[in-house]
């Protein structure tokens, strides 16, 4: 499979998200400890690390998904373009339109393909009429590299698609609200190698428009799709930098141990 990471130079670097002193507690369990990180715009950032190291927990901080867990408490600051997303005036529903999320297991709604993609624009009032909605649905399915496969059956159920198609439908649904950031929590772990390759190629294309953050258990995938990599271990952000540097010349011995397979 081709190396997607080296195909296009990273554009001028600007921070999309800035996290400072982020701590996450689930009851008495201290899950994330004092994380500082800048996530660049129009860049794919991979979060790697052993199971239970905090990478998915931190990802969920970026669109306040942890708000849905009663025992969760988040401290510190997370700024999206200099706005504190945990400010009391921020509506989490509106935030999640700006910071979309794709989950590990494809989870299309039990609705038609069309209605899956149209759902977000409808609830956020992004269109004035049916033709505008049609346009967003088509554009989102095209961006998710799914349009040609489903254009003749838009009113068939989304759950009838293959696993890879369902995941691309979920990506189309996430980008239909024109988000600024796209979060992906192990988006390929339930997919076969061919569907994985399609989603990886799609991730590389999406970074022309979005800041993409992906949690992956596959170091090979992180090396293929990302320009920046963050290594988490035991709730700590151990090391963060350019993907090539993290994989070939890590600064922290724990990173080196994980990448070489001695811990994990």
ChimeraX attribute file (.defattr): number of C-alpha atoms within 10 A of each C-alpha:
attribute: neighborCount
match mode: 1-to-1
recipient: residues
	/A:1	5
	/A:2	9
	/A:3	11
	/A:4	18
	/A:5	19
	/A:6	14
	/A:7	9
	/A:8	10
	/A:9	8
	/A:10	16
	/A:11	11
	/A:12	8
	/A:13	11
	/A:14	13
	/A:15	17
	/A:16	19
	/A:17	21
	/A:18	19
	/A:19	19
	/A:20	15
	/A:21	14
	/A:22	18
	/A:23	21
	/A:24	23
	/A:25	16
	/A:26	15
	/A:27	11
	/A:28	9
	/A:29	10
	/A:30	15
	/A:31	22
	/A:32	25
	/A:33	18
	/A:34	15
	/A:35	19
	/A:36	17
	/A:37	18
	/A:38	15
	/A:39	22
	/A:40	23
	/A:41	24
	/A:42	23
	/A:43	28
	/A:44	29
	/A:45	26
	/A:46	26
	/A:47	27
	/A:48	27
	/A:49	27
	/A:50	16
	/A:51	13
	/A:52	13
	/A:53	20
	/A:54	25
	/A:55	29
	/A:56	20
	/A:57	19
	/A:58	26
	/A:59	20
	/A:60	17
	/A:61	19
	/A:62	26
	/A:63	26
	/A:64	20
	/A:65	16
	/A:66	19
	/A:67	14
	/A:68	8
	/A:69	10
	/A:70	9
	/A:71	12
	/A:72	18
	/A:73	16
	/A:74	18
	/A:75	15
	/A:76	15
	/A:77	19
	/A:78	24
	/A:79	18
	/A:80	21
	/A:81	14
	/A:82	11
	/A:83	13
	/A:84	17
	/A:85	21
	/A:86	20
	/A:87	12
	/A:88	8
	/A:89	8
	/A:90	12
	/A:91	12
	/A:92	18
	/A:93	12
	/A:94	11
	/A:95	18
	/A:96	20
	/A:97	23
	/A:98	19
	/A:99	25
	/A:100	23
	/A:101	28
	/A:102	23
	/A:103	17
	/A:104	17
	/A:105	17
	/A:106	23
	/A:107	15
	/A:108	22
	/A:109	16
	/A:110	12
	/A:111	15
	/A:112	18
	/A:113	28
	/A:114	23
	/A:115	19
	/A:116	23
	/A:117	30
	/A:118	24
	/A:119	19
	/A:120	18
	/A:121	20
	/A:122	16
	/A:123	11
	/A:124	12
	/A:125	10
	/A:126	16
	/A:127	16
	/A:128	9
	/A:129	9
	/A:130	9
	/A:131	10
	/A:132	13
	/A:133	20
	/A:134	15
	/A:135	13
	/A:136	22
	/A:137	26
	/A:138	22
	/A:139	16
	/A:140	25
	/A:141	27
	/A:142	15
	/A:143	18
	/A:144	25
	/A:145	20
	/A:146	19
	/A:147	18
	/A:148	10
	/A:149	13
	/A:150	17
	/A:151	14
	/A:152	9
	/A:153	12
	/A:154	17
	/A:155	14
	/A:156	15
	/A:157	17
	/A:158	25
	/A:159	18
	/A:160	13
	/A:161	17
	/A:162	13
	/A:163	18
	/A:164	23
	/A:165	23
	/A:166	20
	/A:167	27
	/A:168	27
	/A:169	30
	/A:170	27
	/A:171	31
	/A:172	28
	/A:173	29
	/A:174	27
	/A:175	31
	/A:176	27
	/A:177	25
	/A:178	20
	/A:179	18
	/A:180	21
	/A:181	28
	/A:182	28
	/A:183	25
	/A:184	23
	/A:185	22
	/A:186	18
	/A:187	25
	/A:188	27
	/A:189	16
	/A:190	15
	/A:191	19
	/A:192	11
	/A:193	12
	/A:194	10
	/A:195	18
	/A:196	18
	/A:197	17
	/A:198	16
	/A:199	22
	/A:200	20
	/A:201	17
	/A:202	17
	/A:203	24
	/A:204	19
	/A:205	15
	/A:206	19
	/A:207	20
	/A:208	16
	/A:209	15
	/A:210	23
	/A:211	23
	/A:212	27
	/A:213	26
	/A:214	27
	/A:215	26
	/A:216	23
	/A:217	20
	/A:218	14
	/A:219	16
	/A:220	10
	/A:221	20
	/A:222	25
	/A:223	20
	/A:224	20
	/A:225	24
	/A:226	26
	/A:227	23
	/A:228	23
	/A:229	27
	/A:230	23
	/A:231	24
	/A:232	27
	/A:233	22
	/A:234	17
	/A:235	21
	/A:236	18
	/A:237	23
	/A:238	17
	/A:239	18
	/A:240	22
	/A:241	17
	/A:242	14
	/A:243	23
	/A:244	17
	/A:245	13
	/A:246	21
	/A:247	18
	/A:248	10
	/A:249	11
	/A:250	19
	/A:251	14
	/A:252	12
	/A:253	11
	/A:254	17
	/A:255	25
	/A:256	17
	/A:257	13
	/A:258	18
	/A:259	19
	/A:260	11
	/A:261	9
	/A:262	10
	/A:263	13
	/A:264	13
